[in-house]
Amino acid sequence: MFSCFHVTKNQENIQINTVDTGTNLILRSIYFVSDSVGYIVGGTLYDKGILLKTIDRGNSWKLINESLNGGAFGLVFSDEKNGLVSAWPSRIYKTVDGGNTFQLFDGILDNIMRTPIFIDSLRCIAGSGIGFESGFLWRSNDGGKNWTSDTFNRSINAVVMQNAQDGFIATYGLIFRTADGGNSWIPTESKGDNWMNISFPSFNTGFAIGYEGKIIKTTDHGNTWHTLVGGNNIISNTGQWTNAKFVSENRGFIIGFQGNMKYTNDGGFSWTNLDLFEENNLRDIWMFNKSEGIIVGDKGKVYKVQFNL
């Protein structure tokens, strides 16, 4: 069990602690099934995926599986034993024993498979893509053992479901919405960036972040979106964003490449930049509550964060 735990920096009542994971590979996704038990996946792109586990709220991590044949990009667990891991190329691994062993579904496509999600105990959705204008939407009706796919004319970066019927897809250039459990998807007025992820703290209010720096917001369940932060241009670089987490309609955090992180306490009307991550690429964020969370990124880094704001 790796547990070298030390304070790195403090800024404006924000404490960052770095946890030694025992690996220097890219960590791409984090998921907690309880306050204590959580998992992280990552690895090299083409040939090795890894799975880490904590049983003490992220204070220490143990490598429990490195048998995934391809870098892992996303994971979701319905409970401590049953979970799905997505990996290159177009592979989804299902575990029923907490990640010790996996059953492989191989999509036989050279696509990057993004984080899968459970709609319920049997129905699952995942998105994939390569390049910008080619993607697939994957569906399972047996808890992730078997999958079918439909072509999508854009690379899918993230799928978010609010309930069994309503959800959103973040893609290159557009955000799509469903009201029928993912059977059909309607484009919303959300042009202008390669949308990486979406966070909905309530049913109607949501935020989307783009790889080229844009941050947009909806207050009417995706019918309209307005720009909070403009995208990168020759004059300014607002960041290359990878993930976002809003814990309320007012309070949210976004992370990106080169250690970029912002937070807002007023629904995105103003933002504070944080410079605490040594320019490391940040990939995913998990918030236990409004103040305590974990961020993962490149070089095997896991950061425990406490925002006393």
C-alpha positions in Angstrom: 0.0 0.0 0.0 1.5 3.3 -1.1 0.9 6.1 1.4 3.7 8.7 1.2 1.5 11.6 2.1 2.8 15.2 2.3 1.7 18.8 2.1 2.8 20.5 -1.1 1.4 24.0 -1.2 -1.1 26.4 0.4 -2.9 29.3 -1.3 -5.9 31.3 -0.1 -7.0 28.8 2.5 -6.5 25.9 0.0 -4.5 22.9 1.1 -3.0 20.5 -1.4 -1.6 17.2 -0.3 0.1 14.8 -2.7 -0.3 11.0 -2.2 2.3 8.6 -3.6 0.6 6.1 -5.8 3.7 4.0 -6.7 3.3 4.7 -10.4 4.3 7.5 -12.9 1.7 6.6 -15.5 -1.1 8.9 -16.5 -4.2 8.7 -14.2 -7.3 9.6 -16.1 -10.4 8.9 -14.1 -11.5 8.5 -10.4 -14.7 7.1 -8.9 -15.7 6.6 -5.3 -18.4 4.0 -4.3 -18.5 5.2 -0.7 -16.8 7.8 1.5 -13.9 5.4 1.9 -13.7 3.1 -1.1 -12.6 4.5 -4.5 -10.8 3.5 -7.7 -8.5 5.2 -10.3 -7.7 4.1 -13.8 -5.0 5.1 -16.2 -2.0 3.8 -18.0 -0.1 4.2 -21.3 -2.3 4.7 -24.4 -1.7 1.7 -26.5 -0.4 -1.2 -24.3 -1.0 -1.0 -20.6 -3.9 -0.1 -18.3 -3.9 0.0 -14.5 -6.4 0.1 -11.7 -5.7 1.5 -8.3 -7.9 1.2 -5.2 -8.2 3.0 -1.8 -10.1 1.9 1.3 -9.2 5.0 3.4 -10.7 7.9 1.5 -7.8 8.4 -0.8 -5.1 8.7 1.8 -3.3 5.6 0.3 -3.7 3.7 -2.9 -2.9 0.1 -3.9 -2.3 -1.2 -7.5 -4.8 -4.0 -7.7 -4.7 -4.7 -11.5 -2.4 -4.0 -14.3 -3.7 -6.6 -16.8 -5.7 -4.2 -19.0 -4.5 -4.5 -22.6 -4.6 -0.8 -23.4 -4.7 2.5 -21.5 -7.8 2.9 -19.4 -9.8 6.1 -19.8 -12.9 5.9 -17.6 -14.6 3.9 -14.9 -17.9 3.6 -13.1 -19.1 1.3 -10.3 -22.6 0.6 -9.2 -21.3 -0.7 -5.9 -17.9 -1.8 -4.5 -17.9 -5.1 -6.5 -19.6 -4.3 -9.8 -18.0 -1.9 -12.2 -17.0 -1.0 -15.8 -13.7 0.2 -17.1 -13.3 1.7 -20.6 -10.0 1.4 -22.5 -8.2 1.7 -25.8 -9.2 0.5 -28.4 -13.0 0.3 -28.0 -12.8 -2.0 -25.0 -15.0 -2.2 -22.0 -14.0 -4.4 -19.0 -16.6 -5.6 -16.5 -15.7 -6.6 -13.0 -17.9 -8.3 -10.4 -15.1 -8.6 -7.7 -13.9 -5.0 -7.2 -11.4 -5.0 -10.0 -9.5 -8.1 -9.2 -10.6 -9.8 -12.4 -12.3 -8.6 -15.6 -14.5 -9.8 -18.4 -13.6 -8.1 -21.7 -15.9 -6.8 -24.3 -13.8 -5.9 -27.4 -15.5 -3.5 -29.8 -12.9 -4.2 -32.5 -12.6 -0.5 -33.4 -9.7 1.9 -33.1 -11.6 4.4 -31.0 -10.9 5.9 -27.6 -13.6 4.6 -25.3 -14.7 7.2 -22.8 -16.2 6.8 -19.3 -19.2 4.4 -19.3 -22.2 5.1 -17.1 -25.0 3.1 -15.6 -28.6 4.3 -16.3 -29.8 1.5 -14.0 -28.5 -1.9 -12.9 -28.8 -3.3 -16.5 -28.7 -0.4 -18.9 -25.4 1.3 -19.7 -24.1 3.9 -22.1 -20.7 4.8 -23.3 -19.2 7.1 -26.0 -16.1 6.8 -28.1 -14.3 8.6 -30.9 -11.1 9.2 -32.7 -10.2 12.4 -34.5 -13.1 14.9 -34.4 -15.8 13.8 -36.8 -16.1 10.1 -36.1 -17.6 8.5 -33.0 -19.8 5.7 -31.7 -22.5 5.6 -29.0 -22.4 2.3 -27.2 -25.3 0.6 -25.3 -25.6 -2.4 -23.1 -28.8 -4.0 -21.7 -27.2 -6.6 -19.5 -25.1 -4.6 -17.1 -22.1 -4.2 -19.4 -21.4 -7.8 -20.5 -22.4 -7.1 -24.2 -22.6 -3.9 -26.2 -24.0 -2.6 -29.4 -23.0 0.6 -31.2 -24.4 3.3 -33.4 -22.3 5.6 -35.5 -22.2 9.2 -34.4 -20.9 12.0 -36.6 -18.8 13.5 -33.9 -16.2 12.2 -31.4 -17.9 11.7 -28.0 -16.0 13.0 -25.0 -18.5 12.4 -22.2 -22.0 11.1 -21.5 -23.9 12.5 -18.5 -27.3 11.1 -17.4 -29.4 13.0 -14.8 -31.9 10.2 -14.4 -33.2 7.2 -16.5 -34.5 9.5 -19.2 -32.6 12.8 -19.3 -29.0 13.3 -20.2 -26.4 15.0 -22.3 -23.4 14.2 -24.5 -20.3 16.4 -24.9 -18.8 16.1 -28.3 -16.5 18.0 -30.7 -18.4 21.2 -31.5 -21.8 20.4 -30.0 -23.6 19.3 -26.9 -26.5 16.9 -27.4 -29.5 16.2 -25.2 -31.8 13.2 -24.7 -35.2 12.9 -23.0 -35.8 9.2 -23.8 -33.0 7.3 -22.1 -30.5 7.8 -24.8 -32.5 6.4 -27.7 -32.4 9.7 -29.5 -30.1 12.8 -29.2 -30.9 16.4 -30.2 -28.2 19.0 -30.7 -28.4 22.1 -28.5 -27.2 25.6 -29.2 -23.7 25.0 -27.9 -21.2 25.7 -30.7 -17.7 27.0 -30.5 -15.4 24.4 -28.8 -14.4 20.8 -28.4 -16.7 20.1 -25.4 -14.9 17.9 -22.9 -17.4 17.5 -20.1 -20.6 18.8 -18.5 -21.6 19.2 -14.9 -25.3 19.6 -13.8 -25.6 20.6 -10.1 -29.4 20.7 -10.6 -31.8 19.6 -13.2 -32.0 22.9 -15.2 -28.6 24.4 -14.4 -25.5 23.1 -16.0 -21.9 24.0 -17.1 -19.8 22.8 -20.0 -16.1 23.2 -20.5 -14.1 23.1 -23.7 -10.6 22.0 -24.6 -10.0 25.3 -26.2 -10.9 27.3 -23.1 -14.6 28.1 -23.3 -16.9 27.8 -20.3 -20.7 28.0 -20.9 -23.8 27.7 -18.8 -27.4 26.8 -19.1 -30.3 27.6 -16.7 -33.1 26.0 -18.8 -31.9 22.4 -19.1 -29.8 23.0 -22.3 -32.3 24.9 -24.3 -30.0 27.9 -24.4 -26.4 28.4 -23.3 -24.4 31.6 -22.7 -20.7 32.1 -22.5 -19.0 32.6 -19.1 -15.4 32.5 -20.3 -14.3 32.9 -23.9 -12.0 30.5 -25.7 -8.3 30.8 -26.3 -7.0 33.2 -28.9 -3.9 34.9 -30.0 -4.1 37.4 -27.1 -5.2 35.3 -24.2 -5.0 31.6 -23.1 -7.8 30.8 -20.6 -6.8 27.1 -20.4 -7.3 23.7 -22.0 -10.0 22.2 -19.8 -10.5 18.5 -19.3 -13.1 18.2 -16.5 -15.5 20.1 -14.3 -17.4 19.5 -11.0 -20.1 21.8 -9.7 -21.2 20.9 -6.1 -24.0 23.5 -6.2 -25.4 26.0 -8.7 -22.9 28.6 -7.4 -19.8 26.6 -6.4 -17.7 24.7 -9.0 -14.2 23.7 -10.0 -12.7 23.1 -13.4 -9.3 21.6 -14.2 -7.1 21.3 -17.3 -3.7 20.9 -18.8 -0.5 22.5 -17.4 -1.9 22.6 -13.9 -4.7 25.0 -14.7 -7.5 25.1 -12.3 -10.3 27.7 -11.6 -13.1 27.9 -9.1 -16.2 30.0 -8.7 -18.5 30.7 -5.8 -21.1 32.8 -7.8 -22.3 30.5 -10.5 -19.5 31.2 -12.9 -19.8 35.0 -13.1 -16.3 35.4 -11.6 -13.5 32.9 -11.4 -10.3 32.6 -9.3 -7.2 30.9 -10.8 -5.2 28.4 -8.8 -1.5 27.8 -9.5 -0.7 24.9 -7.2 -0.1 21.8 -9.4 3.4 22.3 -10.9 2.1 22.6 -14.4 1.1 18.9 -14.4 -1.8 17.9 -16.7 -4.9 17.4 -14.6 -7.4 14.8 -15.8 -10.3 14.2 -13.4 -11.8 15.6 -10.2 -13.9 14.0 -7.5 -15.6 16.1 -4.8 -16.8 14.4 -1.5 -18.6 17.6 -0.5 -18.4 21.3 -1.2 -14.8 21.6 0.2 -13.0 18.2 0.1 -11.9 16.4 -3.1 -9.3 14.5 -5.0 -7.7 15.4 -8.4 -5.8 13.0 -10.6 -3.4 13.7 -13.4 -0.2 12.8 -15.3 2.9 11.3 -13.7 0.9 9.2 -11.4 -0.2 12.2 -9.4 -3.1 12.1 -6.9 -3.8 15.4 -5.1 -6.1 15.6 -2.0 -7.5 19.1 -1.8 -9.3 21.0 0.9 -11.0 24.3 -0.1 -11.7 26.4 3.0 -13.4 29.1 1.0 
